[in-house]
């Protein structure tokens, strides 16, 4: 009864203009929302158990009777991981016919994960994203330029679909060098700019030197950003920079910041969120279950992102509850100006370098504007550091064209430090990738 009420409210909202939709969705009482989540979860679980070979086998092996499960937390220690998708392939998860796919890289391997969707799902998510962007003030009179990398990545498709609902002017630039974007943008004078955080930081440096035009806000997605770097962008434009949070596995968008910039308002209509192994402050790995996906549903998917959920109302007055700003990665993958990098990337970069005893470590810091990746390695004292640098950069250019391109665009700085044997390891296990960036402010 409650669930069908919220179902009806949602369908009315989705037929309304994006700005009205956000207001209508806000009228769903939390008890009705929870009832709707339960109905959608049970439907998803049933579908997965019947049609996905991966889930059918997992539930059978673990003796899980899906008819008795009402909430993901009742699935015990069952989770889906990125490694599961990579090992079993997208086909083992599909429960319906897909007509589009996107890909994402992971931490432990160069093999990408394929995620399959339908255009109908893309349309529904674009509609929900339009409502979220309308809350930030994006309207039909805006001129939007976006600079997301279109190669296999879901974000440009979601933004394009959302903007079609809003009906504003939109030009897709692709991820071109920020200075070229700046020159070409002058002819459009966009009121809103979309891009990856490190790319937007670089663009803002260019704009700071050559002059800005009035911008209402900037919106960044695809990686995390320090508050210091955010402020430098906002100072350059005199406009706020909002961050969105998403993963390709979740079809791009899990949440979007509001004007308060204190966490991402999350999409509880399409996802059920949990925090695994939360510490005393509620912080742990974010786990989500898709509630409306028919092509490739994911049950208790481990995001690898460490954060906490915020259920208290937000000062902006918006109904949607929040996910706090991501604190770090549960695995060793780091999303930074270089791209999505994990231990395997650096191991590959160092393949031609005689590192003593395989003792190396990558440390990510931020100088306030751009990320610095310092590759520390133990080498024989006779080794010439300039030679090491040349070898690493040659491998970067030939094997990782995307990371090379980001370096050419000035999105990060790659440094190399050679030290004597026995200096890196302080604990039993040498952590390969260390992210030392301060992502959150003390108030979060
Ligand atoms: Zn808010």
Boltz pocket constraint, residues with backbone or C-beta under 6 A from the ligand:
constraints:
  - pocket:
      binder: B
      contacts: [[A, 258], [A, 259], [A, 260], [A, 265], [A, 314], [A, 315], [A, 316], [A, 317], [A, 318]]
      max_distance: 6.0
